[in-house]
Amino acid sequence: MLLPTDLLGEWVLRRTLDDRRAGVRGVVAGTTTLTAVAADEVRWDEAGVMAFDGRTTPVSRTLTVRRADDHAWTVHFADGRVFHDWVWGTSVTHACAPDDYTGALDGDEQRWTVRWEARGPAKDYRLDSVLTRSPA
């Protein structure tokens, strides 16, 4: 299992979005940077451009990954709310009623993926992110 500290550095981000409800596909191209801010905390910054439904727009987000006293890592939104557990190679969930979110982190130190499926009365989409290590 890879830890967030194993993935520090800059990554090339390519994300595809398949909005099944709207019948529209989109792409995000950009970068992801993981930076250690403390022994038990990693900052996850994403920035890029999304092409979706005939439009392009800049996109960004910041997440924080924190290690608890039990050594388990958890991903948090910028406002501190818990997003999901950092679990490698198996399914994770995010509680956000009324929809269900299921995700997975997988890969190695040179290429990793993040997948999310959202299903429910308000959403029906899949996000697939591929991150490849930026050339030094």
C-alpha positions in Angstrom: 0.0 0.0 0.0 1.3 3.4 -0.9 1.1 6.3 1.5 0.6 9.9 0.6 4.2 10.5 1.6 5.3 8.0 -1.1 3.7 10.2 -3.8 5.2 13.6 -2.9 6.0 15.8 -5.9 4.4 17.1 -9.0 2.1 14.9 -11.2 0.6 15.3 -14.7 -3.2 15.1 -14.2 -5.6 13.8 -16.8 -9.2 13.3 -15.7 -12.1 12.1 -17.7 -15.7 12.8 -16.6 -18.6 10.7 -17.9 -21.8 12.3 -16.8 -24.3 9.6 -17.7 -27.3 11.6 -16.6 -26.5 14.5 -19.0 -25.0 12.2 -21.7 -21.8 14.4 -21.7 -18.1 13.6 -21.4 -15.4 16.0 -20.3 -11.7 16.1 -19.7 -9.5 17.9 -17.2 -5.8 18.4 -18.0 -3.5 19.9 -15.4 -1.2 19.1 -12.5 -1.5 17.7 -9.1 1.1 18.5 -6.4 1.5 16.6 -3.1 3.6 18.5 -0.6 4.5 17.5 3.0 3.5 20.3 5.3 4.2 18.3 8.5 5.2 14.7 9.4 1.5 13.7 9.5 0.1 16.0 6.9 0.2 16.2 3.1 -1.3 19.0 1.0 -2.9 17.9 -2.3 -3.3 20.7 -4.8 -4.9 20.3 -8.2 -5.1 22.9 -11.0 -6.0 22.6 -14.6 -8.5 23.3 -17.4 -11.7 21.4 -17.9 -13.3 20.9 -21.3 -16.9 19.9 -20.8 -20.0 20.3 -22.9 -18.4 22.6 -25.4 -16.9 24.9 -22.8 -13.5 25.3 -21.1 -12.9 26.6 -17.7 -10.1 26.7 -15.1 -10.5 24.3 -12.2 -8.7 23.8 -9.0 -9.0 22.2 -5.6 -7.0 21.6 -2.4 -7.3 18.6 -0.2 -5.3 17.6 2.9 -4.3 14.1 3.8 -3.7 13.6 7.6 -2.4 10.7 9.6 -4.2 10.0 12.9 -2.7 8.6 16.1 -3.6 5.1 14.9 -1.4 5.7 11.8 -4.4 5.6 9.4 -4.5 8.4 6.8 -7.7 10.3 5.9 -8.4 12.7 3.0 -10.0 16.0 4.0 -11.7 18.8 2.0 -10.1 22.3 2.3 -12.7 23.2 4.9 -11.6 20.3 7.1 -14.5 18.0 6.5 -13.6 14.3 6.0 -13.7 13.2 2.4 -12.6 9.5 2.6 -10.1 7.1 4.1 -6.8 6.7 2.3 -7.0 3.1 1.4 -4.9 1.7 -1.5 -6.1 -0.8 -4.0 -9.6 -1.3 -2.6 -12.9 0.6 -2.5 -13.6 3.6 -0.4 -16.8 5.5 0.2 -17.9 9.1 0.8 -21.1 9.8 2.6 -22.9 12.6 0.8 -26.7 12.0 0.9 -28.7 11.6 -1.1 -26.1 10.2 -3.5 -23.6 7.4 -3.0 -20.0 7.9 -3.8 -17.5 5.0 -4.3 -13.9 5.5 -5.1 -10.6 3.7 -5.5 -6.9 4.7 -5.3 -4.4 2.4 -7.1 -1.0 2.4 -8.9 2.6 2.9 -8.1 5.2 5.6 -7.5 5.3 6.6 -11.2 1.6 6.3 -12.2 -1.5 6.2 -10.0 -5.2 6.4 -10.5 -8.2 7.8 -8.6 -11.7 6.7 -9.7 -15.0 7.9 -8.3 -18.6 6.8 -9.2 -21.5 8.9 -8.0 -25.0 7.5 -8.2 -28.3 8.6 -6.8 -31.3 10.8 -7.4 -29.1 13.9 -8.1 -26.0 12.4 -9.8 -24.8 9.6 -12.1 -21.2 10.1 -13.2 -17.8 8.5 -13.2 -14.5 10.4 -12.8 -11.2 8.6 -13.8 -8.0 10.4 -12.9 -4.6 9.3 -14.1 -1.6 10.8 -12.5 1.9 10.3 -14.0 5.0 11.6 -12.4 6.2 14.9 -14.0 9.6 14.7 -15.6 12.4 15.9 -13.3 
